[in-house]
Amino acid sequence: MNESLALPFWLELVTAALLLAGSLFALIGAVGLLRLKDYFQRMHPPALASTLGAWCVSLASILYFSWLKDAPILHAWLIPILLSITVPVTTLLLARAALFRKRMSREAVPEEVSSGGDRGN
């Protein structure tokens, strides 16, 4: 291996741990998507886990490429920042659309949802 491309062991270990954590979050989100029963329950695991996984992978990328270039490489932060902004918004819009669809088809809606979350407070 070329000596200029050699990374310290601690950096390889941290990068590998972050990549494994990111893949574990993605796996947890996929399992949660498959195991949960209701559409409203299924929305949360992929949204939360994929965002956390993207943060881990981006941090691993930043560490790895910053070390190789001897300068901070921060443009990789754009991906998780945009995901952190767009995923909650799209999750909320999908939940509202599904709730509207359930109400229009006269299906039963849980009391907390049908009253708008206001419990007389």
C-alpha positions as CSV (number, residue, x, y, z in Angstrom):
1,M,0.0,0.0,0.0
2,N,1.2,3.5,-0.8
3,E,2.4,5.2,2.4
4,S,0.6,8.4,1.6
5,L,-2.8,6.6,1.6
6,A,-2.1,4.8,4.9
7,L,-4.6,5.7,7.7
8,P,-4.0,5.4,11.4
9,F,-5.6,2.4,13.0
10,W,-7.8,4.5,15.3
11,L,-9.2,6.3,12.3
12,E,-10.0,3.1,10.5
13,L,-11.6,1.7,13.6
14,V,-13.8,4.8,14.2
15,T,-14.8,4.9,10.5
16,A,-15.7,1.2,10.5
17,A,-17.7,1.6,13.7
18,L,-19.6,4.6,12.3
19,L,-20.4,2.7,9.1
20,L,-21.5,-0.4,11.0
21,A,-23.7,1.8,13.2
22,G,-25.2,3.4,10.1
23,S,-26.0,0.0,8.6
24,L,-27.4,-1.2,11.9
25,F,-29.8,1.8,12.0
26,A,-30.9,1.0,8.4
27,L,-31.5,-2.6,9.4
28,I,-33.5,-1.6,12.5
29,G,-35.6,0.7,10.3
30,A,-36.3,-2.0,7.8
31,V,-37.2,-4.5,10.5
32,G,-39.5,-2.0,12.1
33,L,-41.1,-1.4,8.8
34,L,-41.8,-5.1,8.3
35,R,-42.9,-5.9,11.9
36,L,-45.3,-3.2,12.8
37,K,-49.0,-3.6,12.0
38,D,-50.5,-0.2,11.3
39,Y,-49.4,2.4,8.7
40,F,-49.1,5.1,11.3
41,Q,-46.7,2.9,13.3
42,R,-44.7,1.9,10.2
43,M,-43.9,5.5,9.4
44,H,-41.6,6.1,12.4
45,P,-38.8,3.4,12.3
46,P,-37.6,4.1,8.7
47,A,-37.8,7.9,9.2
48,L,-35.9,7.9,12.4
49,A,-33.4,5.1,11.7
50,S,-32.5,6.3,8.2
51,T,-31.8,9.8,9.4
52,L,-29.5,8.5,12.2
53,G,-27.9,6.1,9.8
54,A,-27.2,8.9,7.3
55,W,-25.6,11.0,10.1
56,C,-23.3,8.1,11.0
57,V,-22.3,7.4,7.4
58,S,-21.7,11.1,6.7
59,L,-19.5,11.5,9.8
60,A,-17.5,8.5,8.8
61,S,-17.1,10.0,5.3
62,I,-16.0,13.4,6.7
63,L,-13.4,11.8,9.0
64,Y,-12.0,9.5,6.3
65,F,-11.8,12.1,3.5
66,S,-10.6,14.9,5.8
67,W,-7.7,12.8,6.9
68,L,-6.8,11.9,3.3
69,K,-7.0,15.5,2.0
70,D,-5.4,17.1,5.2
71,A,-8.3,19.6,5.2
72,P,-11.8,19.6,6.6
73,I,-14.2,18.1,4.1
74,L,-17.6,19.4,5.3
75,H,-19.8,19.2,2.2
76,A,-20.9,15.7,3.2
77,W,-22.9,17.3,5.9
78,L,-25.4,18.6,3.3
79,I,-26.9,15.1,3.0
80,P,-27.9,14.5,6.6
81,I,-28.9,18.1,7.1
82,L,-31.3,18.0,4.2
83,L,-32.6,14.6,5.3
84,S,-33.1,16.0,8.8
85,I,-35.2,18.8,7.3
86,T,-37.2,16.9,4.7
87,V,-37.9,13.5,6.4
88,P,-40.0,14.9,9.3
89,V,-41.9,17.2,6.9
90,T,-42.7,14.4,4.4
91,T,-43.5,12.0,7.3
92,L,-46.0,14.6,8.7
93,L,-47.6,15.1,5.3
94,L,-47.9,11.4,4.6
95,A,-49.5,10.9,8.1
96,R,-52.0,13.7,7.4
97,A,-52.9,12.3,4.0
98,A,-53.4,8.8,5.5
99,L,-55.5,10.2,8.3
100,F,-57.6,12.2,5.8
101,R,-58.1,9.1,3.7
102,K,-59.2,7.1,6.7
103,R,-61.7,9.7,7.7
104,M,-63.1,10.0,4.2
105,S,-63.6,6.2,4.0
106,R,-65.4,6.3,7.4
107,E,-62.9,4.0,9.0
108,A,-62.3,4.1,12.8
109,V,-59.7,6.7,13.8
110,P,-58.2,6.6,17.3
111,E,-59.7,9.1,19.8
112,E,-56.4,10.9,20.3
113,V,-56.1,11.5,16.5
114,S,-59.7,12.3,15.8
115,S,-59.8,15.0,18.5
116,G,-56.7,16.7,17.2
117,G,-54.7,15.7,20.3
118,D,-56.6,18.1,22.5
119,R,-57.8,16.3,25.7
120,G,-59.7,19.1,27.2
121,N,-56.6,21.1,28.3
